[in-house]
Amino acid sequence: MASENAIDYDYRSVDDETGLKDAISELKGKVAERKALLAVDCEGDSLSRKGALTIITVATEEKVYIFDVLKLGQLVFTSGLGEILEDKSREKLTFDCRQDSDALWHQFKVKLEGVLDLQLLEVIYRRENPTAGSTVNTPRFSAANTRGGRRNRRSQRPDEVERINGFGRCIELYLQDEKLTKIKDKGKRLIKLDTKVWTRRPLTDDLIHYCTVDTMAMFRLYNKMKDVNGGEQARLRVASEKYVDLYRGKTERSFDEYETNAYLPLDIIPDKGTLDFPAANTECTGCHRRFPREEFSITQLRKGGQKCRVCKEIKRLEDVQKHREDQWKRAEEHVYIPEGMSDHAWHYGHEPWEKPWENSWRW
């Protein structure tokens, strides 16, 4: 399909071999020409190693390329896009790259590299600007985390468990662009109504607009946050490298709440002022990641079944929900019987000594 203009962004839909060859040549030219920063996003049916990757969108700051992987398959990557995605020296903006990376590697053997993940950058930015839509109850490493001038054991610092924001929420908070928000919301509604929408062809204009927004808005978000704390590029690179491999590097995935949830996984972003992580030697029985032994309480370690702070929060929320459901069930089972009425009358509609059938014999 020829280049078109949508919502002020120039884009090109690529769904045949001729168009693919031209688009890759054009994209490589732009990349080589200015060492351009790229934005990358994938869509699919339950996107992951098990769910089909059907669309990959790659953008420069001037143009969006929407590659139809459902139609073109592996050819999309062997024609040159795989080389671009695997180039460590070519920085690529993503937003929560975990599922995208998992799908690219396990379905197409493409190892996404050179990532700067904006979901992580937003967490760094939020820590430095706690009024910017913060979802953290208290600042990390606050006085609440110290005792006698010494920091508490990791297991005693639950306030360091942080929620992560979705891309739509970040657009609302930091870009405050109603047009982009409406396009995102419309796309979300379509996906909610039809979970197979990314497997249907042709793509609707609304979905094409959704793809363009998902990549082009990344540049604006990055420009808004990139200078936080005097620039956190090195720390962001280290964090993104761990993030991009978080699902991809697993031999097996659980796909449960301990693995996929709305919290920042621990030990992904290095502490401020360092690029290192503490030595990890003890496995969490929830997410099955390894952490320093002090991540777990002494009681947990003694009894076994130790869970990291994020997994403890997930378990707590599960317990709360189960308690609510049990209460609802008990409430439904409890039947109110009016005062003065016997159980027999409630169940059968009459008292034992009454003979309502006799009335039915009277014509």
N, C-alpha and C positions, 0 to 999 in steps of 0.2 A: 504494500500500500504506500502511496506517495506521502510525502511529508504534509502535515496539516497543522493548523493552529487551533488550539483549544485552551480556553481559560487563560489566554495570554502566554501560554507556553508552547514552544515549537516541539512537535513530537513526530515520531515515525513508528508505525506499527510494522513489524517484520514477521511475515508468516509464509514466505516461500524462499526457495534457495537463491533466486536472483536478488531478491531484496536483502537477504541475509548477507550475501557477499558484498553488496554495496554498503550496507550499514556498518559491517565490521571494518571495511576499508575507511569509511568516513570517521568512525569512532577512533580507530588507531591513529588516523591523521591528526585528530583533535588532541589526543593524548600526547603524542610525540611533539606536537607543535608548541604547546604551552605547559607541559607537565601538569595538565589539568587535574584538579580534584574531581573524583567521581562520586556518585551516589548510587547505591545498589539496593534493590528490594525484590523479594520473591513472593509469589502468590501461588496458591494451590488448594487442593482438596485435603484438609487436615494436614497441612504442610509439616513434614518431618521426614525421617528416613522411611517411614511406612506410608505416609500420605503423599500423593502425587504432586510434584512441582510442575506447574503448567505455564507459568508466566515468570519471566525475569525482566526487570526494568533496570536499565543502566542509563544514567544521565550525566551530562556535563552541565555547567551552569548556563549553557545556551540551548541545549537540546536534549530531549528524552527519547530513548530507544526502547520500545516495548517488544521483546522477543517472545514469540509464541512457541514455547517448549513442547506443548501438547502436539502441535503439528510437525515441528522440525526435529524434536528429540535431541539425541546426542550431537547431531550436526551443529546445533547452536554453539556448543562448546569446542568442538574439534575444528571449527572454522575460524577460531581465533579469540572468541570471548573467554574461553577457559584460561588461555594464556594471560589475558588481562586480569582476570579475577585472582589468579595465583601469583601475580607479580607483587612481591613484598614491598617493592620500592614505590608502587603506585598506590597512594592512599585513597581509601574508599570509605565514604560515610555510610553507615548503616544505622538502623534503629532496632535494637534487640535482634542481633544476628544469629541467635542460637538455633532456631528452627531452620532458617535459611541455610546455614552452614551444614547442619546435619543432613538436610535433603540433598544439597549439592554434592557432598562427599559420598554418601551412601547410595545415591541413585546414579550419579554421573562421574564419580571419582574426580571431582573438581574441589581442590582444597582452597577455600577462600582465605586470603591473606591480606595484610596491609590495612586492616580494619581500624576505623575510629568510630566506636559505637556511641551514638548520641544519647541513648538511654543511660549509659554510664556517665557521660559528660553532664547530663542534667542532674544526676545525683551529686556530683562534685560541685556543680554550680549552686545547687540548693543548699548544700552544707555551708557554703560561704555566704549565701543570701537566704537565710531561713524564712524571710517574709515572702519569698517568691513561690507561693503555693506549696509551702513545705508540708510534708506528711510525716515529718519526724517529730516526736513529742518533745524531746529534749536534744540539745546539741550533743554530738558525739564527743566522748571523752570529757564530759562536763564534770562539775564537782560531785554530781550524784554518783559518779563512777570511781570516786577516790575514797580512801579511808586512811587517815593519818598521813596524807601526802603521798600515799602509794595507791596505784590503781588496783581496783578489785580484780579478782579472778574473772576471766572471760565469761564463765558461766553465770556470773553475778551482774552482768551488764546487759540486761535484756533491752534497754532503750536503744542499743546499737542495731537492733533489727529495724530495717528501713523498707518502706514500701517503694515500689518503682511505678512511675507513671507511664501510661501508654502514649503513643504518638499524637493521637487526637487531643488528649489532655494537654500535652506540651504546646501544641499549636494554640490552644485556647489561652494558656497561661502566659506564654512568652511572645507569640506573634500577634495574637489578638486580631486575627484576620477572619472576619465573618464568612467571607466567600470560601476560603479554604475549609473552614469548619463545616459549612453546609455540604460541600462536596464529600468530605470525609464521612459525615453523618449519613448522607444518602447512600454511599457505598456500603457502610456498615449495615444499614437496613436491608439492602439487597442481599448481602451475605447471610444475614440472619434469617431472611425469608427462604433462601435457597442455598443450602450449604454446598451444593455442587456447582454454584454459579461460575466458578473459575474453570470448569471443565466444559462449558457450553460455548459454542461458536455460532456466529461471530460474537466477539465481545461487544457489549453495548457501549454507547458513548459515555454513559455514567461510570462504567468500570474503567474505561480508558482515562477519563478525567481523574478517577481515583488513583490510578497508577502514576499519572504525572504529578499529582499533588504529593504522593508518598515519597517521591524522590526530590522534586524541586524544592519542597518546603524544608528538606534537610539542610540545604545550603544556607537558608535564612536562619534556621535554628542554630547551626554551627557558628555562623558569624556573630550571633547574639551572645554565645556562651564561651567561645574559644579563648578569650583573654582573661577568664576567671582566675583570680589569684595570681595575676601576672603571667598566666599561661601555664597550662597543665598538660602539655602535649606528651611529654615522656611518661607521665603517670597514666594518662589516658591510653597510650599505646600498650603499655604493660597490661592494664586492666582489660582492654579489648582483646588482646591475644589470649587471655584466659577465658574470656566470655565466648569467643568464637569457637573454642574447642570444648566448651563445657558439655554439650550434648554429643557433638561429633566424636569426641574421644572415648566415649563409653562403648564397651563391648556390647552391652545390652542396656536398654532403657526400660524404665518402669512405667512412664507416662502417668504417674499418680500425682497426688497433691504435694507430696514431698519433693517431687522433681519439678513440676510446673505450677507455679503460684505467683502471687503478686508481690513477692518480697525479693529484695536484692540478695543473691547468694553471698554468704560470708566469704571473706578472703578473696574477693575478686578485684577490688580497688585497693591498691597499696595505701597504707596510712600516709598522711600528709608528711612530706619531707623524706620519703623513702620510696624505693622501687622494689623492695623485697617483701617477702611474706614469711611468717614464722614457720618453723619446721613442722610438718604435719605427720603424725604417726598413729593417730587413733581414728577409726572409722565411725561415722554416724550411721546408726541403723535405720534412719529415715531416708535421707538423700544418698547415702552410701559414698559420700565424699570424706576425705581424710582431713583432720584438723589437729592442732596441738592438743595435748591431753587436757590442758586447763580449760578447753572449750566445754568440758563436761564436768558436772558436779561429782564430788567424791562418792556420794550416794549412788548416782547413776553408774559410775564405773564399777562400784562394788556389786550392784545388782545386775549389771548388764543391760542391754537395750538402750544404751545411751543415745541421746539425740542432741544435735546442735541447737543453738538458740532459735534459728529459723524454723526447724522442724518441731521444736517444742511449741512454738506459737501456732503452727499448723495443727498440731495435735490438740492444743487447747481449744482452737476454734472448732475442730471436729467434735470435741466433747461437748462444747456449748450447744452446737447444732443438734447433736444427738439428744441432749437433755431437753431441748425445746420440743423435738419431735416426740419424745416419750411423754412429755406433758400434754401435747396435743392429742396423742393417742388415748391417754388416760381420760382426758376431758370428753372425748368422743364416746368412750366406753361407759362413762358415768351418765346414767339416765335419771332425769328428775321425775319423781312420782309425786303427784299432788298430795297434799296433806289429807289424811283420812281415807285414802284409796289403798286397798291391799294390792300386793304383788299379783294376786290372781286376777283381780279386776283390771289391772294395767295390761296384763298379757292377754286375757280372754274377753275383756269387755263387759264382764259381769261378775258379781260376787258368787261364791259357791252355792249359796242357798237360793239364788235367783234362777228362774227357769225361763229364759227369754224365748226358747223354742216353742213354748206353749202358745205364745202370742201368734206365732206363725201358723198355727193350726186353725186359727180363727179367720174365717174368710169374711 
